[in-house]
């Protein structure tokens, strides 16, 4: 019996998501270096220990969910590659315990545990998550990060990431660089082309909700365009904003989390639109240059309420129909 079979519950949906994350992980190594693998391994190890101890001691179970592998990798993708390992470990422990286990374990959590961990690290250790970025190679620099442990750190803070460059100096990053992924940022902000292909795979396998993805895009692009038409310069043009930061990654892999997302069809649309719109507002008017992680947490908060409203409306409609037939 393998280690996976002995300690993990088999979850077909989670394995599909893991397959989708493999290309993202490979591209992330190219643009960030081999340290991505160490960071990922550390996060998986501490996520496993946290959930295993809780499940065996509190819930008296012998196995943990394969979903924690997805959680650990997603969490890693939201971090800068140079983040100290101990900070990363603290974040994943907090995310798994307070974002998942305190609610009772897999399937009962209200919030996405990967985002809970990331936000905890972001708030408590803001400097390494907002200032310390590393150089990235171009496609012409092959084999890039496959033979490099960690690329040199960038000194010019104001031009570290596309969103910071636009916010601080009004600099627009080249769209092709954004698409290909050779721009500084967190690990998961690699090739947007790969992320889009992964989204198509998840939709094809029916693991992710197309309504949520579409809702996120509608909310983000619609509000961005509205602010642009009003002449508000704080918000970049919709296409630049869409390809900058972790919005696409968050939309594809995190907003669509089936546990913490809305579950009714109309609720999925409202949930997605809320996340997209809140991301634009946070990016343009809050202290944070990103915003999608906080937007998804806000979406998680309102998801049960949104589902309750639409479920109640459907129930009332059904009751009226039955009364009318009588």
VENBEL-V443745 format. One record per pair of residues at least 4 apart in sequence whose ideal C-beta (glycine too) atoms are under 7 Angstrom apart, sorted by the first residue. I is the first residue (numbers start at 1). GAP is how many residues later the second one is. If there is no record, write none. Layout:
i=I gap=GAP
i=I gap=GAP
//
This chain:
i=1 gap=4
i=1 gap=5
i=2 gap=4
i=3 gap=4
i=4 gap=4
i=7 gap=45
i=7 gap=56
i=7 gap=57
i=8 gap=55
i=8 gap=56
i=8 gap=58
i=9 gap=54
i=9 gap=55
i=9 gap=56
i=9 gap=57
i=10 gap=56
i=11 gap=4
i=11 gap=54
i=11 gap=55
i=11 gap=56
i=12 gap=4
i=13 gap=4
i=13 gap=194
i=14 gap=4
i=14 gap=52
i=14 gap=53
i=14 gap=56
i=15 gap=4
i=15 gap=51
i=16 gap=4
i=16 gap=189
i=16 gap=191
i=17 gap=4
i=17 gap=53
i=17 gap=190
i=18 gap=51
i=18 gap=52
i=20 gap=178
i=20 gap=181
i=20 gap=182
i=21 gap=4
i=21 gap=52
i=22 gap=4
i=23 gap=4
i=23 gap=171
i=23 gap=175
i=24 gap=4
i=24 gap=53
i=24 gap=164
i=24 gap=166
i=24 gap=170
i=24 gap=171
i=24 gap=174
i=25 gap=4
i=25 gap=48
i=26 gap=4
i=27 gap=4
i=27 gap=154
i=27 gap=163
i=27 gap=164
i=27 gap=167
i=28 gap=4
i=28 gap=8
i=28 gap=49
i=28 gap=159
i=28 gap=160
i=28 gap=162
i=29 gap=4
i=29 gap=5
i=29 gap=7
i=29 gap=8
i=29 gap=116
i=29 gap=117
i=30 gap=114
i=30 gap=115
i=30 gap=116
i=31 gap=105
i=31 gap=106
i=31 gap=113
i=31 gap=114
i=31 gap=150
i=31 gap=151
i=31 gap=159
i=32 gap=4
i=32 gap=49
i=32 gap=102
i=32 gap=113
i=32 gap=155
i=33 gap=48
i=33 gap=112
i=33 gap=115
i=33 gap=116
i=33 gap=117
i=33 gap=118
i=34 gap=111
i=34 gap=114
i=34 gap=115
i=35 gap=4
i=35 gap=46
i=35 gap=114
i=35 gap=115
i=36 gap=4
i=36 gap=45
i=36 gap=151
i=37 gap=4
i=38 gap=4
i=39 gap=4
i=39 gap=37
i=39 gap=40
i=39 gap=42
i=39 gap=46
i=39 gap=49
i=40 gap=4
i=40 gap=33
i=40 gap=36
i=41 gap=4
i=42 gap=4
i=42 gap=43
i=42 gap=46
i=42 gap=47
i=43 gap=4
i=43 gap=29
i=43 gap=32
i=43 gap=33
i=43 gap=45
i=43 gap=49
i=44 gap=4
i=44 gap=25
i=44 gap=28
i=45 gap=4
i=46 gap=4
i=46 gap=43
i=46 gap=46
i=46 gap=47
i=47 gap=4
i=47 gap=21
i=47 gap=24
i=47 gap=25
i=47 gap=45
i=47 gap=49
i=48 gap=4
i=48 gap=16
i=48 gap=20
i=49 gap=4
i=50 gap=4
i=50 gap=43
i=50 gap=46
i=50 gap=47
i=51 gap=4
i=51 gap=13
i=51 gap=17
i=51 gap=45
i=51 gap=50
i=52 gap=4
i=52 gap=12
i=53 gap=4
i=54 gap=4
i=54 gap=47
i=55 gap=4
i=55 gap=6
i=55 gap=9
i=55 gap=50
i=56 gap=5
i=56 gap=6
i=59 gap=46
i=64 gap=4
i=65 gap=41
i=67 gap=4
i=67 gap=39
i=68 gap=4
i=68 gap=28
i=69 gap=4
i=70 gap=4
i=71 gap=4
i=71 gap=25
i=71 gap=42
i=71 gap=43
i=72 gap=4
i=72 gap=20
i=73 gap=4
i=74 gap=4
i=74 gap=40
i=74 gap=179
i=74 gap=180
i=75 gap=16
i=75 gap=17
i=75 gap=20
i=75 gap=39
i=75 gap=42
i=75 gap=43
i=76 gap=111
i=77 gap=109
i=77 gap=110
i=77 gap=111
i=77 gap=172
i=78 gap=36
i=78 gap=40
i=78 gap=108
i=78 gap=110
i=78 gap=168
i=78 gap=215
i=79 gap=4
i=79 gap=9
i=79 gap=107
i=79 gap=108
i=80 gap=48
i=80 gap=49
i=80 gap=52
i=80 gap=53
i=80 gap=106
i=81 gap=53
i=81 gap=69
i=81 gap=106
i=82 gap=50
i=82 gap=52
i=82 gap=68
i=82 gap=71
i=83 gap=4
i=83 gap=5
i=83 gap=45
i=84 gap=44
i=85 gap=4
i=86 gap=4
i=87 gap=4
i=87 gap=34
i=87 gap=38
i=87 gap=41
i=88 gap=4
i=89 gap=4
i=90 gap=4
i=91 gap=4
i=91 gap=26
i=91 gap=27
i=91 gap=29
i=91 gap=30
i=92 gap=4
i=92 gap=25
i=93 gap=4
i=94 gap=4
i=94 gap=22
i=94 gap=23
i=94 gap=26
i=95 gap=4
i=95 gap=18
i=95 gap=19
i=95 gap=21
i=95 gap=22
i=95 gap=25
i=96 gap=4
i=96 gap=5
i=96 gap=17
i=97 gap=4
i=97 gap=5
i=98 gap=4
i=98 gap=18
i=99 gap=10
i=99 gap=12
i=99 gap=13
i=99 gap=14
i=99 gap=17
i=99 gap=18
i=100 gap=5
i=100 gap=9
i=100 gap=13
i=101 gap=4
i=103 gap=5
i=103 gap=6
i=103 gap=7
i=104 gap=4
i=107 gap=152
i=109 gap=4
i=109 gap=150
i=109 gap=151
i=110 gap=150
i=110 gap=190
i=111 gap=4
i=111 gap=5
i=111 gap=149
i=111 gap=186
i=111 gap=189
i=112 gap=4
i=112 gap=142
i=112 gap=145
i=112 gap=148
i=112 gap=184
i=112 gap=188
i=113 gap=4
i=114 gap=4
i=114 gap=140
i=115 gap=4
i=115 gap=139
i=115 gap=178
i=115 gap=181
i=115 gap=182
i=116 gap=4
i=117 gap=4
i=118 gap=4
i=118 gap=175
i=119 gap=4
i=119 gap=174
i=119 gap=175
i=119 gap=178
i=120 gap=4
i=121 gap=4
i=121 gap=8
i=122 gap=4
i=122 gap=7
i=125 gap=4
i=126 gap=4
i=127 gap=4
i=127 gap=5
i=128 gap=4
i=131 gap=26
i=132 gap=21
i=133 gap=21
i=133 gap=27
i=133 gap=28
i=133 gap=51
i=133 gap=52
i=134 gap=16
i=134 gap=17
i=134 gap=18
i=134 gap=19
i=134 gap=20
i=134 gap=50
i=135 gap=16
i=135 gap=17
i=135 gap=19
i=136 gap=15
i=136 gap=46
i=136 gap=47
i=136 gap=48
i=137 gap=4
i=137 gap=7
i=137 gap=8
i=137 gap=45
i=138 gap=44
i=139 gap=41
i=139 gap=43
i=143 gap=4
i=144 gap=4
i=154 gap=6
i=154 gap=30
i=156 gap=4
i=158 gap=6
i=158 gap=7
i=158 gap=10
i=158 gap=11
i=159 gap=6
i=159 gap=12
i=160 gap=4
i=160 gap=24
i=161 gap=4
i=161 gap=22
i=161 gap=23
i=161 gap=24
i=162 gap=4
i=162 gap=11
i=162 gap=16
i=162 gap=21
i=162 gap=82
i=163 gap=4
i=163 gap=81
i=163 gap=82
i=163 gap=120
i=163 gap=126
i=163 gap=127
i=164 gap=4
i=164 gap=125
i=165 gap=4
i=165 gap=6
i=165 gap=8
i=166 gap=4
i=166 gap=5
i=166 gap=6
i=166 gap=70
i=167 gap=122
i=172 gap=68
i=173 gap=4
i=173 gap=5
i=173 gap=10
i=173 gap=71
i=175 gap=4
i=175 gap=64
i=175 gap=68
i=176 gap=4
i=177 gap=5
i=177 gap=6
i=178 gap=5
i=178 gap=14
i=178 gap=65
i=178 gap=66
i=179 gap=13
i=179 gap=14
i=179 gap=64
i=180 gap=11
i=180 gap=13
i=181 gap=9
i=181 gap=10
i=181 gap=11
i=185 gap=4
i=185 gap=60
i=186 gap=60
i=188 gap=58
i=188 gap=61
i=189 gap=56
i=189 gap=57
i=189 gap=60
i=190 gap=4
i=191 gap=4
i=192 gap=4
i=192 gap=51
i=192 gap=56
i=193 gap=4
i=194 gap=4
i=195 gap=4
i=195 gap=53
i=195 gap=54
i=195 gap=57
i=196 gap=4
i=197 gap=4
i=198 gap=4
i=198 gap=54
i=199 gap=4
i=199 gap=14
i=199 gap=53
i=200 gap=4
i=201 gap=4
i=202 gap=5
i=202 gap=6
i=202 gap=50
i=203 gap=5
i=203 gap=7
i=208 gap=5
i=208 gap=44
i=208 gap=48
i=209 gap=4
i=209 gap=47
i=209 gap=52
i=209 gap=59
i=210 gap=4
i=211 gap=4
i=211 gap=54
i=211 gap=57
i=211 gap=58
i=211 gap=61
i=212 gap=4
i=212 gap=43
i=212 gap=44
i=212 gap=49
i=212 gap=56
i=212 gap=59
i=212 gap=60
i=213 gap=4
i=213 gap=38
i=213 gap=39
i=213 gap=43
i=213 gap=59
i=214 gap=4
i=214 gap=58
i=215 gap=4
i=215 gap=53
i=215 gap=54
i=215 gap=56
i=215 gap=57
i=215 gap=58
i=215 gap=61
i=216 gap=4
i=216 gap=35
i=216 gap=39
i=216 gap=56
i=216 gap=59
i=216 gap=60
i=217 gap=4
i=217 gap=59
i=218 gap=4
i=218 gap=55
i=218 gap=58
i=219 gap=4
i=219 gap=53
i=219 gap=54
i=219 gap=55
i=219 gap=56
i=219 gap=57
i=219 gap=58
i=220 gap=4
i=220 gap=22
i=220 gap=27
i=220 gap=56
i=220 gap=59
i=220 gap=60
i=221 gap=4
i=221 gap=17
i=221 gap=21
i=222 gap=4
i=223 gap=4
i=223 gap=54
i=223 gap=57
i=224 gap=4
i=224 gap=11
i=224 gap=14
i=224 gap=17
i=224 gap=56
i=225 gap=4
i=225 gap=13
i=226 gap=4
i=227 gap=5
i=227 gap=8
i=227 gap=53
i=227 gap=57
i=228 gap=7
i=228 gap=9
i=228 gap=10
i=232 gap=52
i=234 gap=50
i=234 gap=51
i=235 gap=6
i=235 gap=45
i=235 gap=48
i=235 gap=49
i=236 gap=4
i=236 gap=5
i=237 gap=4
i=238 gap=4
i=239 gap=4
i=240 gap=4
i=241 gap=42
i=242 gap=5
i=242 gap=6
i=245 gap=45
i=245 gap=47
i=246 gap=4
i=246 gap=44
i=246 gap=46
i=247 gap=4
i=247 gap=32
i=247 gap=45
i=248 gap=4
i=249 gap=4
i=250 gap=4
i=250 gap=5
i=250 gap=42
i=250 gap=43
i=250 gap=46
i=251 gap=4
i=252 gap=4
i=254 gap=42
i=255 gap=6
i=255 gap=17
i=255 gap=20
i=255 gap=41
i=255 gap=44
i=256 gap=5
i=257 gap=4
i=260 gap=40
i=260 gap=43
i=261 gap=7
i=261 gap=10
i=261 gap=42
i=262 gap=5
i=262 gap=6
i=262 gap=8
i=262 gap=9
i=262 gap=41
i=262 gap=44
i=262 gap=45
i=263 gap=4
i=263 gap=44
i=264 gap=4
i=264 gap=43
i=264 gap=46
i=264 gap=47
i=266 gap=4
i=266 gap=44
i=267 gap=4
i=267 gap=39
i=267 gap=40
i=267 gap=43
i=268 gap=4
i=269 gap=4
i=270 gap=4
i=270 gap=36
i=271 gap=4
i=271 gap=28
i=271 gap=32
i=271 gap=35
i=272 gap=4
i=273 gap=4
i=274 gap=4
i=274 gap=25
i=274 gap=28
i=275 gap=4
i=275 gap=20
i=275 gap=21
i=275 gap=24
i=277 gap=4
i=278 gap=4
i=278 gap=17
i=278 gap=20
i=279 gap=4
i=279 gap=12
i=279 gap=13
i=279 gap=16
i=280 gap=4
i=281 gap=4
i=282 gap=4
i=282 gap=6
i=282 gap=9
i=282 gap=12
i=282 gap=13
i=283 gap=6
i=283 gap=7
i=283 gap=8
i=286 gap=5
i=288 gap=6
i=291 gap=4
i=292 gap=4
i=293 gap=4
i=294 gap=4
i=295 gap=4
i=296 gap=4
i=297 gap=4
i=298 gap=4
i=299 gap=4
i=302 gap=4
i=303 gap=4
i=304 gap=4
i=305 gap=4
i=306 gap=4
i=307 gap=4
i=308 gap=4
i=309 gap=4
i=310 gap=4
i=311 gap=4
i=312 gap=4
i=313 gap=4
i=314 gap=4
i=315 gap=4
i=316 gap=4
i=317 gap=4
i=318 gap=4
i=319 gap=4
i=320 gap=4
i=321 gap=4
i=322 gap=4
//
